[in-house]
Structures are given as C-alpha cells and as structure tokens.
C-alpha cells in the first residue's frame, strides 16, 4: 500500500481530507511547456500532494499531453509546498475502497514508466510511501539534501506492495530490508547513497543541476531517448503486468485487516498504535 503515517514536523499526513486546496480553477496539477522541457507540478499543498483520485487523473493527463508534444525532450515532475507527495489519500480510500485506490496508483506508475520521454523527479521537500514510489518510477530523481523519505506502510500494518515495483530494484537487499521493514526516515543524501534517487544536491544548487541535466538530454536524439528508455524499463513493465493484480489484492486485503484499521486510526488520532511502544526494547547483546 501507499499510506503514510505521521512523521514529526515534515510530511506527516497522507490522511487527506477533501480540502485539497486547489487553485482558482480547481486544478491540483499544472503543465507548463518552455522550449523542449515540460514541467508538471503537483499543486495540492493543503494535503501534501496526497494521491487523491483527482490528482492522479490530472497528473496522468498532463503526462500524456507532454508525451504527445513532439518538441518536448524531457519532462520534469515537481511540486509546490514542502512535500513532494505524502502517499495515499486515506480518507478517500476509505470511501472508494483501497482496491480501487491502489489500482489507480498502479496505473499512474505504469504510465510514468511507459512514457517514451524521460522523466526527472525534482524533489525539494519530502516523500512518503506512494510518493516514494512515484519518485522511483521516474527515470532520474534530483533531490535536495534536506529532503526526507520513508516507506511508512509497515508502521500502519500495511506493506509497500505496489511501490515495491518501482523501488525494490533501485535498492540493495540490505537497504531495502532496513527501509521497508522499519519505516525509518532518511534524508536525500542517504537516498542517493542507497540508489533510491539519482542525485542529492544542496538546495541552492538544485536549479543549476537541473539545467545541466536538461542540457544533457537535449543533446540526445528523440529516437535514442525513446529506444534506450524502452530497454531500461522493459523488465519493470513485465513485472508490473505479471504481479500488479496480486499486489493490488494484497494491498486491499491488508487495508481491510483489524491491524491496519488500528494503525490508520492511531495515525489519524496522532497516537501510537497498540503494538508500538516508546520504551527502549533493545535486546541485551552482551
């Protein structure tokens, strides 16, 4: 699943209400084209760009629009607010059902992977759960050193099922075990070291690094980009097709469990779930 529990002062809520804070036209995602670059911006800071059905639909549509534009060489996916994406919209998922919400996420991630044009995730803030999966689906991820990331599903009684498709192969076995199993929060430097993202840079240098990346892509032929991206992602697309349905069912099953209900309720009530403790339970290894 893709839900995100509270995390101190940063991306602490994927439990979005329907107060999505859209712009005057009700849009949660924007598309801007300048030269050969299409910039797609998540703009729902009121719920930390949670993956509501509206945001997913708009994001998918704008990505497809950028794909159809013949002059576009690269797509930049970024955000407003201090959070790139906080994961699932839990309030909406409880209404429409987790299977539908998770299947929607799978479709979004597959759409990003299938794009013929490369996608750069530009992350100046924080990502949790499904938001980390979205970063993983992009071809290149440029993040600030101060950004934070976490696979928070296990803290809620869930599992990073769908997003394992786009993140598992980017992490080594030990890194995946540590990050998946504990839900630990880590910064952009650690995300780059572990392979989850491509590069972490100081906030003040992000724009310059992005400009250099765009310049690098502009030197490559459209056919070269398209066919090379296809080679890089063909294995992932096969895994999505082979395992997607079973992972959707796993997410729905876990979400419906009593343990997950307790985890999500505790998250919404800003308390520890019954299985957690603040005491030091470290074993004595002497």
Order of alpha helices (4+ residues) and beta strands (2+ residues): beta-beta-alpha-beta-beta-alpha-alpha-beta-beta-alpha-beta-beta-alpha-alpha-beta-alpha-beta-alpha-alpha-alpha
